[in-house]
Amino acid sequence: MAQKNVIFDHCEVWAQEKIPGESNEYEETKLNIASLFEKIIKYEQIQKETVRSYRGGKARIQSITKNKNGLYEIQFLRLRIDLPPGIANDDGEYEIIKLEDNEYIGVFTAAMYDAEKSIFVFHRNNQAFNANGLSGYLTSLLKDPNTTIVLKPIISGRDLEKIMKAKHYRAFEISLDSNSFCDIDNHNSLIQIVSLANKFKSNTIKLSFSVGKAGKNESLDNATVRDVISESVPYLDDFNRYVIRYRDCEDTQVETMDLLEERKHDGHTFNYDRSNPITYDKVINKLVEKYLAGKKT
């Protein structure tokens, strides 16, 4: 049998709310979305009532339940119409799957929500949703024009506070696909940093800021670096690279932090073959099992 390692990313649920009278000012607070899921559970036709447009296709909630531990288990489904797969055989034949007008390629994401801690865990699947995409989809279900749901990846290992309090930032490097910005709010400074990408019609963006060989006390502008880091955390899934080199004080060595590696996550290796595919039930059961085990420690 073949094997596949599936990653479960942990996020905190936050709300960005517009400050009255300030067009570009927002305040952030922790958000409990249990009431949203309770409302959806009561829908008579969940699959139809949760359909929303999503990145050229559609998205919906395929199923949602509340388990005996009080955790919400949700199957999100991305309905794609782009790049449908084909069927090939050993005789050399290959044919792309033909989709009717009401048919899509469905790709699932398994997720769990703990209302007690406002923790949202989902399985990483680049063909379906990332944290940024799920944030936008959940916001559309909330139907509150003044509130944006933000799933912020939890930074594990070295505390994020440490990087935010660094004295000297020596280098800052990021890389991402240009279309990753379709769900980022216009007030985010990341938009300003890559505003030229569309003009260049660039598919990939790589940015590197550094003080070079300048003296050990030299630093990139601290306030700017901290602002960008703070605004980037909710969108880490959209980055291919996110590395910061910094020094705590004059007499310490330069340290390197890769924020993509610092995200809190669990994982499990599934065995699969033609007759034993990786299904939603298998993924959600293992995701919840890992979460509950970690919660006890």
Contacts in CASP RR format, 6 or more apart in sequence:
PFRMAT RR
TARGET T0000
AUTHOR 0000-0000-0000
METHOD contacts of the structure
MODEL  1
MAQKNVIFDHCEVWAQEKIPGESNEYEETKLNIASLFEKIIKYEQIQKET
VRSYRGGKARIQSITKNKNGLYEIQFLRLRIDLPPGIANDDGEYEIIKLE
DNEYIGVFTAAMYDAEKSIFVFHRNNQAFNANGLSGYLTSLLKDPNTTIV
LKPIISGRDLEKIMKAKHYRAFEISLDSNSFCDIDNHNSLIQIVSLANKF
KSNTIKLSFSVGKAGKNESLDNATVRDVISESVPYLDDFNRYVIRYRDCE
DTQVETMDLLEERKHDGHTFNYDRSNPITYDKVINKLVEKYLAGKKT
1 271 0 8 1.000
1 272 0 8 1.000
1 273 0 8 1.000
1 276 0 8 1.000
2 271 0 8 1.000
2 272 0 8 1.000
2 273 0 8 1.000
3 269 0 8 1.000
3 270 0 8 1.000
3 271 0 8 1.000
3 272 0 8 1.000
4 269 0 8 1.000
4 270 0 8 1.000
4 272 0 8 1.000
4 278 0 8 1.000
5 267 0 8 1.000
5 268 0 8 1.000
5 269 0 8 1.000
5 270 0 8 1.000
6 123 0 8 1.000
6 124 0 8 1.000
6 267 0 8 1.000
6 268 0 8 1.000
6 269 0 8 1.000
6 270 0 8 1.000
6 278 0 8 1.000
6 283 0 8 1.000
6 286 0 8 1.000
7 123 0 8 1.000
7 124 0 8 1.000
7 265 0 8 1.000
7 266 0 8 1.000
7 267 0 8 1.000
8 121 0 8 1.000
8 122 0 8 1.000
8 123 0 8 1.000
8 124 0 8 1.000
8 265 0 8 1.000
8 266 0 8 1.000
8 267 0 8 1.000
8 268 0 8 1.000
8 287 0 8 1.000
8 290 0 8 1.000
8 291 0 8 1.000
9 121 0 8 1.000
9 122 0 8 1.000
9 123 0 8 1.000
9 124 0 8 1.000
9 131 0 8 1.000
9 153 0 8 1.000
9 237 0 8 1.000
9 263 0 8 1.000
9 264 0 8 1.000
9 265 0 8 1.000
10 119 0 8 1.000
10 120 0 8 1.000
10 121 0 8 1.000
10 153 0 8 1.000
10 154 0 8 1.000
10 156 0 8 1.000
10 263 0 8 1.000
10 264 0 8 1.000
10 265 0 8 1.000
10 266 0 8 1.000
11 119 0 8 1.000
11 120 0 8 1.000
11 121 0 8 1.000
11 122 0 8 1.000
11 131 0 8 1.000
11 151 0 8 1.000
11 152 0 8 1.000
11 153 0 8 1.000
11 154 0 8 1.000
12 30 0 8 1.000
12 118 0 8 1.000
12 119 0 8 1.000
12 120 0 8 1.000
12 151 0 8 1.000
12 152 0 8 1.000
12 154 0 8 1.000
13 30 0 8 1.000
13 31 0 8 1.000
13 32 0 8 1.000
13 33 0 8 1.000
13 113 0 8 1.000
13 118 0 8 1.000
13 119 0 8 1.000
13 120 0 8 1.000
13 149 0 8 1.000
13 150 0 8 1.000
13 151 0 8 1.000
13 152 0 8 1.000
14 28 0 8 1.000
14 29 0 8 1.000
14 30 0 8 1.000
14 31 0 8 1.000
14 149 0 8 1.000
14 150 0 8 1.000
14 151 0 8 1.000
14 152 0 8 1.000
14 234 0 8 1.000
15 28 0 8 1.000
15 29 0 8 1.000
15 30 0 8 1.000
15 31 0 8 1.000
15 147 0 8 1.000
15 148 0 8 1.000
15 149 0 8 1.000
15 150 0 8 1.000
16 26 0 8 1.000
16 27 0 8 1.000
16 28 0 8 1.000
16 147 0 8 1.000
16 148 0 8 1.000
16 150 0 8 1.000
16 185 0 8 1.000
17 26 0 8 1.000
17 27 0 8 1.000
17 28 0 8 1.000
17 29 0 8 1.000
17 146 0 8 1.000
17 147 0 8 1.000
17 148 0 8 1.000
18 25 0 8 1.000
18 26 0 8 1.000
18 146 0 8 1.000
19 25 0 8 1.000
19 26 0 8 1.000
19 27 0 8 1.000
24 187 0 8 1.000
26 148 0 8 1.000
26 187 0 8 1.000
28 150 0 8 1.000
30 118 0 8 1.000
31 118 0 8 1.000
31 149 0 8 1.000
32 115 0 8 1.000
32 118 0 8 1.000
33 113 0 8 1.000
33 115 0 8 1.000
33 118 0 8 1.000
33 138 0 8 1.000
33 142 0 8 1.000
33 149 0 8 1.000
34 72 0 8 1.000
34 113 0 8 1.000
34 115 0 8 1.000
36 138 0 8 1.000
36 141 0 8 1.000
36 142 0 8 1.000
37 64 0 8 1.000
37 66 0 8 1.000
37 72 0 8 1.000
37 74 0 8 1.000
37 113 0 8 1.000
40 46 0 8 1.000
40 49 0 8 1.000
40 50 0 8 1.000
40 61 0 8 1.000
40 64 0 8 1.000
40 141 0 8 1.000
41 64 0 8 1.000
41 65 0 8 1.000
41 66 0 8 1.000
43 49 0 8 1.000
43 50 0 8 1.000
46 60 0 8 1.000
46 61 0 8 1.000
46 62 0 8 1.000
46 63 0 8 1.000
46 64 0 8 1.000
47 60 0 8 1.000
47 61 0 8 1.000
47 62 0 8 1.000
48 60 0 8 1.000
50 60 0 8 1.000
50 61 0 8 1.000
50 141 0 8 1.000
51 58 0 8 1.000
51 59 0 8 1.000
51 60 0 8 1.000
52 58 0 8 1.000
52 59 0 8 1.000
52 60 0 8 1.000
52 137 0 8 1.000
52 140 0 8 1.000
52 141 0 8 1.000
53 59 0 8 1.000
54 78 0 8 1.000
54 79 0 8 1.000
54 133 0 8 1.000
54 137 0 8 1.000
55 133 0 8 1.000
55 182 0 8 1.000
56 81 0 8 1.000
56 82 0 8 1.000
57 78 0 8 1.000
57 79 0 8 1.000
57 80 0 8 1.000
57 81 0 8 1.000
57 82 0 8 1.000
57 104 0 8 1.000
58 78 0 8 1.000
58 79 0 8 1.000
58 104 0 8 1.000
59 76 0 8 1.000
59 77 0 8 1.000
59 78 0 8 1.000
59 79 0 8 1.000
59 129 0 8 1.000
59 137 0 8 1.000
60 76 0 8 1.000
60 77 0 8 1.000
60 79 0 8 1.000
61 74 0 8 1.000
61 75 0 8 1.000
61 76 0 8 1.000
61 77 0 8 1.000
62 75 0 8 1.000
62 76 0 8 1.000
62 77 0 8 1.000
62 108 0 8 1.000
62 280 0 8 1.000
63 73 0 8 1.000
63 74 0 8 1.000
63 75 0 8 1.000
63 280 0 8 1.000
64 72 0 8 1.000
64 73 0 8 1.000
64 74 0 8 1.000
64 75 0 8 1.000
65 72 0 8 1.000
65 73 0 8 1.000
66 72 0 8 1.000
66 73 0 8 1.000
67 73 0 8 1.000
67 288 0 8 1.000
69 288 0 8 1.000
69 292 0 8 1.000
70 115 0 8 1.000
71 112 0 8 1.000
71 113 0 8 1.000
71 114 0 8 1.000
71 288 0 8 1.000
71 291 0 8 1.000
72 112 0 8 1.000
72 113 0 8 1.000
72 115 0 8 1.000
73 110 0 8 1.000
73 111 0 8 1.000
73 112 0 8 1.000
73 284 0 8 1.000
73 288 0 8 1.000
74 110 0 8 1.000
74 111 0 8 1.000
74 112 0 8 1.000
74 113 0 8 1.000
75 108 0 8 1.000
75 109 0 8 1.000
75 110 0 8 1.000
75 111 0 8 1.000
75 280 0 8 1.000
75 284 0 8 1.000
76 108 0 8 1.000
76 109 0 8 1.000
76 110 0 8 1.000
76 111 0 8 1.000
76 122 0 8 1.000
76 128 0 8 1.000
76 129 0 8 1.000
76 134 0 8 1.000
76 137 0 8 1.000
77 106 0 8 1.000
77 107 0 8 1.000
77 108 0 8 1.000
77 109 0 8 1.000
77 128 0 8 1.000
78 106 0 8 1.000
78 107 0 8 1.000
78 108 0 8 1.000
78 109 0 8 1.000
78 127 0 8 1.000
78 128 0 8 1.000
78 129 0 8 1.000
79 104 0 8 1.000
79 105 0 8 1.000
79 106 0 8 1.000
80 104 0 8 1.000
80 105 0 8 1.000
80 106 0 8 1.000
80 107 0 8 1.000
80 127 0 8 1.000
81 99 0 8 1.000
81 104 0 8 1.000
81 105 0 8 1.000
84 96 0 8 1.000
84 97 0 8 1.000
84 98 0 8 1.000
84 99 0 8 1.000
84 105 0 8 1.000
85 96 0 8 1.000
85 97 0 8 1.000
85 105 0 8 1.000
86 94 0 8 1.000
86 95 0 8 1.000
86 96 0 8 1.000
86 97 0 8 1.000
87 94 0 8 1.000
87 95 0 8 1.000
87 97 0 8 1.000
88 94 0 8 1.000
88 95 0 8 1.000
97 105 0 8 1.000
99 105 0 8 1.000
107 125 0 8 1.000
107 127 0 8 1.000
107 128 0 8 1.000
108 125 0 8 1.000
108 128 0 8 1.000
108 280 0 8 1.000
109 122 0 8 1.000
109 123 0 8 1.000
109 125 0 8 1.000
109 128 0 8 1.000
109 129 0 8 1.000
109 134 0 8 1.000
110 122 0 8 1.000
110 123 0 8 1.000
110 280 0 8 1.000
110 283 0 8 1.000
110 284 0 8 1.000
110 287 0 8 1.000
111 120 0 8 1.000
111 121 0 8 1.000
111 122 0 8 1.000
111 123 0 8 1.000
111 134 0 8 1.000
111 284 0 8 1.000
111 287 0 8 1.000
112 120 0 8 1.000
112 121 0 8 1.000
112 122 0 8 1.000
112 284 0 8 1.000
112 287 0 8 1.000
112 288 0 8 1.000
112 291 0 8 1.000
113 119 0 8 1.000
113 120 0 8 1.000
113 121 0 8 1.000
114 120 0 8 1.000
114 121 0 8 1.000
114 291 0 8 1.000
114 295 0 8 1.000
119 154 0 8 1.000
119 291 0 8 1.000
120 134 0 8 1.000
120 151 0 8 1.000
121 266 0 8 1.000
121 287 0 8 1.000
121 291 0 8 1.000
122 129 0 8 1.000
122 131 0 8 1.000
122 134 0 8 1.000
122 287 0 8 1.000
123 283 0 8 1.000
123 287 0 8 1.000
124 130 0 8 1.000
124 237 0 8 1.000
124 265 0 8 1.000
129 137 0 8 1.000
130 237 0 8 1.000
130 238 0 8 1.000
131 151 0 8 1.000
131 152 0 8 1.000
131 153 0 8 1.000
131 234 0 8 1.000
131 235 0 8 1.000
131 236 0 8 1.000
131 237 0 8 1.000
132 151 0 8 1.000
132 180 0 8 1.000
132 183 0 8 1.000
132 184 0 8 1.000
132 234 0 8 1.000
132 235 0 8 1.000
132 237 0 8 1.000
132 238 0 8 1.000
133 183 0 8 1.000
134 151 0 8 1.000
135 148 0 8 1.000
135 149 0 8 1.000
135 150 0 8 1.000
135 151 0 8 1.000
135 183 0 8 1.000
135 234 0 8 1.000
136 148 0 8 1.000
136 149 0 8 1.000
136 183 0 8 1.000
138 149 0 8 1.000
138 151 0 8 1.000
139 147 0 8 1.000
139 148 0 8 1.000
139 149 0 8 1.000
142 149 0 8 1.000
148 185 0 8 1.000
150 234 0 8 1.000
151 234 0 8 1.000
152 233 0 8 1.000
152 234 0 8 1.000
153 233 0 8 1.000
153 234 0 8 1.000
153 236 0 8 1.000
153 237 0 8 1.000
153 263 0 8 1.000
153 264 0 8 1.000
154 263 0 8 1.000
154 264 0 8 1.000
155 233 0 8 1.000
155 259 0 8 1.000
155 262 0 8 1.000
155 263 0 8 1.000
155 264 0 8 1.000
156 262 0 8 1.000
156 263 0 8 1.000
156 264 0 8 1.000
156 265 0 8 1.000
157 262 0 8 1.000
158 257 0 8 1.000
158 262 0 8 1.000
160 233 0 8 1.000
160 262 0 8 1.000
162 248 0 8 1.000
163 229 0 8 1.000
163 244 0 8 1.000
163 246 0 8 1.000
163 257 0 8 1.000
164 226 0 8 1.000
164 229 0 8 1.000
164 230 0 8 1.000
165 248 0 8 1.000
166 222 0 8 1.000
166 246 0 8 1.000
166 247 0 8 1.000
166 248 0 8 1.000
167 219 0 8 1.000
167 222 0 8 1.000
167 247 0 8 1.000
167 248 0 8 1.000
167 249 0 8 1.000
167 250 0 8 1.000
168 216 0 8 1.000
168 217 0 8 1.000
168 218 0 8 1.000
168 219 0 8 1.000
168 246 0 8 1.000
168 247 0 8 1.000
168 249 0 8 1.000
168 250 0 8 1.000
169 219 0 8 1.000
169 220 0 8 1.000
169 222 0 8 1.000
169 225 0 8 1.000
169 244 0 8 1.000
169 245 0 8 1.000
169 246 0 8 1.000
170 210 0 8 1.000
170 211 0 8 1.000
170 212 0 8 1.000
170 218 0 8 1.000
170 219 0 8 1.000
170 220 0 8 1.000
170 245 0 8 1.000
170 246 0 8 1.000
170 247 0 8 1.000
170 254 0 8 1.000
171 208 0 8 1.000
171 209 0 8 1.000
171 210 0 8 1.000
171 211 0 8 1.000
171 212 0 8 1.000
171 220 0 8 1.000
171 243 0 8 1.000
171 244 0 8 1.000
171 245 0 8 1.000
172 207 0 8 1.000
172 208 0 8 1.000
172 209 0 8 1.000
172 210 0 8 1.000
172 220 0 8 1.000
172 225 0 8 1.000
172 228 0 8 1.000
172 243 0 8 1.000
172 244 0 8 1.000
172 245 0 8 1.000
173 206 0 8 1.000
173 207 0 8 1.000
173 208 0 8 1.000
173 209 0 8 1.000
173 241 0 8 1.000
173 242 0 8 1.000
173 243 0 8 1.000
173 244 0 8 1.000
174 205 0 8 1.000
174 206 0 8 1.000
174 207 0 8 1.000
174 232 0 8 1.000
174 239 0 8 1.000
174 241 0 8 1.000
174 242 0 8 1.000
174 243 0 8 1.000
175 204 0 8 1.000
175 205 0 8 1.000
175 206 0 8 1.000
175 207 0 8 1.000
175 239 0 8 1.000
175 240 0 8 1.000
175 241 0 8 1.000
175 242 0 8 1.000
176 204 0 8 1.000
176 205 0 8 1.000
176 238 0 8 1.000
176 239 0 8 1.000
176 240 0 8 1.000
176 241 0 8 1.000
177 203 0 8 1.000
177 204 0 8 1.000
177 205 0 8 1.000
177 238 0 8 1.000
177 240 0 8 1.000
178 194 0 8 1.000
178 197 0 8 1.000
178 198 0 8 1.000
178 202 0 8 1.000
178 203 0 8 1.000
178 204 0 8 1.000
178 205 0 8 1.000
179 203 0 8 1.000
180 235 0 8 1.000
180 238 0 8 1.000
180 239 0 8 1.000
181 190 0 8 1.000
181 191 0 8 1.000
181 194 0 8 1.000
181 197 0 8 1.000
181 238 0 8 1.000
184 190 0 8 1.000
184 191 0 8 1.000
184 235 0 8 1.000
184 238 0 8 1.000
185 191 0 8 1.000
188 231 0 8 1.000
189 227 0 8 1.000
189 228 0 8 1.000
189 231 0 8 1.000
190 228 0 8 1.000
190 231 0 8 1.000
190 232 0 8 1.000
190 235 0 8 1.000
193 207 0 8 1.000
193 228 0 8 1.000
194 205 0 8 1.000
194 207 0 8 1.000
197 205 0 8 1.000
206 241 0 8 1.000
209 220 0 8 1.000
210 220 0 8 1.000
211 218 0 8 1.000
211 219 0 8 1.000
211 220 0 8 1.000
216 247 0 8 1.000
216 250 0 8 1.000
217 250 0 8 1.000
225 244 0 8 1.000
229 244 0 8 1.000
229 259 0 8 1.000
232 239 0 8 1.000
232 242 0 8 1.000
232 259 0 8 1.000
233 259 0 8 1.000
236 242 0 8 1.000
236 259 0 8 1.000
236 260 0 8 1.000
236 263 0 8 1.000
239 259 0 8 1.000
239 260 0 8 1.000
241 258 0 8 1.000
241 260 0 8 1.000
242 258 0 8 1.000
242 259 0 8 1.000
242 260 0 8 1.000
243 256 0 8 1.000
243 257 0 8 1.000
243 258 0 8 1.000
243 259 0 8 1.000
244 256 0 8 1.000
244 257 0 8 1.000
244 259 0 8 1.000
245 254 0 8 1.000
245 255 0 8 1.000
245 256 0 8 1.000
245 257 0 8 1.000
246 254 0 8 1.000
246 255 0 8 1.000
246 257 0 8 1.000
247 253 0 8 1.000
247 254 0 8 1.000
247 255 0 8 1.000
248 255 0 8 1.000
266 287 0 8 1.000
266 290 0 8 1.000
266 291 0 8 1.000
266 294 0 8 1.000
267 290 0 8 1.000
268 286 0 8 1.000
268 290 0 8 1.000
270 278 0 8 1.000
270 282 0 8 1.000
270 283 0 8 1.000
270 286 0 8 1.000
272 278 0 8 1.000
END
